[in-house]
Amino acid sequence: MAVIAKDGYIDLVRDRVENFHGNQLVYVGWDDHLLFSAAQAFPLPPEMPFQTLVSEVMASVFNDHPDFQKIDWERAEWVLDGESFSPAMEASLKENGIGHKSLIRFKTPGLKGINGLRL
Amino acid sequence: MPAKKLNLRKRYGLLTRGMGWETTHQKMDDVFPYDSFEGIKITDWDKWEDPFRLTMDAYWKFQAEKEKKLYAVIDSFAQNNGQTNLADASYLSAIKLFITGVTPIEYAAHRGFAHLGRHFRGDGARIACQMQAIDELRHQQTQVHTISHYNKHFNGLHDPFHQFDRVWYLSVPKSFSEDALSSGPFEFITSISFAFEYVLTNLLFVPFMSGAAYNGDMATVTFGFSAQSDESRHMTLGLEIIKFMLEQHEDNLPIVQRWMDKHFWRAYRLLALVAAMQDYMLTNSPMSWKEAWDVYFVENGGALFEDLSRYGLKMPKYHELATAEADHISHQIWSVFCSLGNATGFHTFLPTEEKMAWLSEKYPDTFDQYYRPRFEYWHQQQKDGTFEFQKGLPQLCQVCQIPMVFTEVQTDPMQISYRVTEHGGDKYHFCSDGCKDIFEHEPEKYVQAWLPVHQIYQGNCGGPTLPEVLEWYKFTPEDIGNYIGSQDHARWQEWTGEDKEVKQA
């Protein structure tokens, strides 16, 4: 349905991928770790290997949590845009099917946050 | 011989209805181009009733008297160093959020009502909107004048309007206002006068004005009282316009219901910031967010919608979720502010032992189980000197623009609530079904949203680093971060010779 607003309304998509200077937005949320109140937003080149996302980008924020160093990445469970998936660590974000404004969620079995309280 | 003095009813008639006319040189539709495209059908504008029957001359007289009193109090507050009577200087974080987040909404409301005061076809409704336009401008002005006294002594109060247009959390009230302002006049007035001012205004007024009274802030109490009689007129206008639209034509009902659903949810989401302020930023809280919600929305709002059910209007969609969330949102919002306090224009501070005992009592089903542990963990980190603000930027909701902190309170309160939709090949993320519904009805409007996190990444906010962004916001290093150790705190200690910790009762 068309927008019902005063005249002069223009057609504009403010967050199209071209506006991010070669990057795309990727959101990453760590389930059961609510010390991070929300998923994190990152502008990343689509060619970035998934491994770099994990060990550099995600680490830059999530490493402040004592659980991060304990993660067994072999056992991590991933959800991409609502579907479970198994990332190829050496492949790029794009090759892994991660698009502009994709949401990646991950669970780390055995790690339930501060005192097991999902924090 | 005619009477020398007209009675009130006659004067009202002459000064409102008597000021308008049917145009002949130009078509009425050209003179009033904005009041029909929304689909609202008005058959008889003369059925509009203004319960206050206020005319401009009476209005000027009332307002002038209120101004005189207000400015006398502001002067004496300044002369007596009223700022030293605050309960604690940490309380001023609430005032900083008010002047940057609420006062600019008053100005936006002024702009909106000025537009309606020109563009409603009915002269009675036009006059009522003109007066409200002046009221809103006065509120903005008196708030700036009153709070400017604190600006002489404390940080973070120096440039609210600049910040309103830029700062990440202020995009929440800004987008709320601009959503209404860019709508047609009937949707605007449903949003501001009914959903916000009639249904939810007490939830803003109580924490700020009673909150001010509870914390020795007589300046804020005074402008609150000065605004209160205006607010009661505004609320009456809100109810009147809803009844008027519903009585004029049966086709109006589904439109009004959809606006009600939308703007209830938008206003409610905006008030999440107020919930955090009420429960955490006030040194002494007169009542909890949940108590206020139960009284002002569940009880009073329930009675209101029962009354309106004779027009076929139903309770706003997702009101049950809002009531379930009343146990959670203040804690969730204050958590995100505390973890990003290096980028807020007010000081953050963790709840004290006394405050947490109060929160446990007020939130017996949720605080100890879900929220106390994170504050205690951060307390321990602060004690050990290991506390750090979070380094990343949060994902935001496309509609309310709040960081995606809300959780599935009805099924799993520790699971973030994620909603998504696609439009034009792009994904859009939401905190709730309420925000997702709003998007899906008018996607072309919300794909334009100026989301602060995305704007930073597009390079539109002063630079890629946090200090550059904060400078672009006009936040100085003294404005941000923990209250303990701040200039505000140091100054307060100089005056009081005590209060080494945050004081909370």
HADDOCK unambig.tbl for C-alpha pairs under 7 A between the chains (distance, minus, plus):
assign (segid A and resid 1 and name CA) (segid B and resid 441 and name CA) 6.39 0.50 0.50
assign (segid A and resid 1 and name CA) (segid B and resid 442 and name CA) 6.21 0.50 0.50
assign (segid A and resid 2 and name CA) (segid B and resid 442 and name CA) 6.32 0.50 0.50
assign (segid A and resid 2 and name CA) (segid B and resid 444 and name CA) 6.97 0.50 0.50
assign (segid A and resid 3 and name CA) (segid B and resid 442 and name CA) 5.12 0.50 0.50
assign (segid A and resid 3 and name CA) (segid B and resid 444 and name CA) 6.00 0.50 0.50
assign (segid A and resid 3 and name CA) (segid B and resid 445 and name CA) 6.12 0.50 0.50
assign (segid A and resid 4 and name CA) (segid B and resid 38 and name CA) 6.58 0.50 0.50
assign (segid A and resid 4 and name CA) (segid B and resid 183 and name CA) 6.74 0.50 0.50
assign (segid A and resid 5 and name CA) (segid B and resid 182 and name CA) 5.73 0.50 0.50
assign (segid A and resid 5 and name CA) (segid B and resid 183 and name CA) 4.40 0.50 0.50
assign (segid A and resid 5 and name CA) (segid B and resid 184 and name CA) 5.60 0.50 0.50
assign (segid A and resid 6 and name CA) (segid B and resid 182 and name CA) 5.90 0.50 0.50
assign (segid A and resid 6 and name CA) (segid B and resid 183 and name CA) 5.89 0.50 0.50
assign (segid A and resid 6 and name CA) (segid B and resid 184 and name CA) 5.79 0.50 0.50
assign (segid A and resid 12 and name CA) (segid B and resid 448 and name CA) 5.74 0.50 0.50
assign (segid A and resid 13 and name CA) (segid B and resid 447 and name CA) 5.17 0.50 0.50
assign (segid A and resid 13 and name CA) (segid B and resid 448 and name CA) 5.29 0.50 0.50
assign (segid A and resid 14 and name CA) (segid B and resid 447 and name CA) 6.38 0.50 0.50
assign (segid A and resid 14 and name CA) (segid B and resid 448 and name CA) 5.04 0.50 0.50
assign (segid A and resid 14 and name CA) (segid B and resid 449 and name CA) 6.78 0.50 0.50
assign (segid A and resid 19 and name CA) (segid B and resid 458 and name CA) 6.07 0.50 0.50
assign (segid A and resid 20 and name CA) (segid B and resid 457 and name CA) 6.68 0.50 0.50
assign (segid A and resid 20 and name CA) (segid B and resid 458 and name CA) 4.98 0.50 0.50
assign (segid A and resid 27 and name CA) (segid B and resid 395 and name CA) 6.59 0.50 0.50
assign (segid A and resid 35 and name CA) (segid B and resid 374 and name CA) 6.76 0.50 0.50
assign (segid A and resid 37 and name CA) (segid B and resid 336 and name CA) 5.67 0.50 0.50
assign (segid A and resid 37 and name CA) (segid B and resid 405 and name CA) 5.39 0.50 0.50
assign (segid A and resid 38 and name CA) (segid B and resid 394 and name CA) 5.68 0.50 0.50
assign (segid A and resid 38 and name CA) (segid B and resid 395 and name CA) 6.38 0.50 0.50
assign (segid A and resid 38 and name CA) (segid B and resid 403 and name CA) 6.41 0.50 0.50
assign (segid A and resid 38 and name CA) (segid B and resid 404 and name CA) 5.20 0.50 0.50
assign (segid A and resid 38 and name CA) (segid B and resid 405 and name CA) 5.01 0.50 0.50
assign (segid A and resid 39 and name CA) (segid B and resid 394 and name CA) 5.79 0.50 0.50
assign (segid A and resid 39 and name CA) (segid B and resid 395 and name CA) 5.44 0.50 0.50
assign (segid A and resid 40 and name CA) (segid B and resid 392 and name CA) 6.11 0.50 0.50
assign (segid A and resid 40 and name CA) (segid B and resid 393 and name CA) 5.65 0.50 0.50
assign (segid A and resid 40 and name CA) (segid B and resid 394 and name CA) 4.47 0.50 0.50
assign (segid A and resid 40 and name CA) (segid B and resid 395 and name CA) 5.35 0.50 0.50
assign (segid A and resid 41 and name CA) (segid B and resid 393 and name CA) 5.75 0.50 0.50
assign (segid A and resid 41 and name CA) (segid B and resid 394 and name CA) 5.57 0.50 0.50
assign (segid A and resid 41 and name CA) (segid B and resid 395 and name CA) 5.19 0.50 0.50
assign (segid A and resid 43 and name CA) (segid B and resid 457 and name CA) 6.46 0.50 0.50
assign (segid A and resid 61 and name CA) (segid B and resid 390 and name CA) 6.86 0.50 0.50
assign (segid A and resid 61 and name CA) (segid B and resid 391 and name CA) 5.45 0.50 0.50
assign (segid A and resid 61 and name CA) (segid B and resid 392 and name CA) 5.63 0.50 0.50
assign (segid A and resid 101 and name CA) (segid B and resid 427 and name CA) 6.05 0.50 0.50
assign (segid A and resid 119 and name CA) (segid B and resid 374 and name CA) 6.91 0.50 0.50
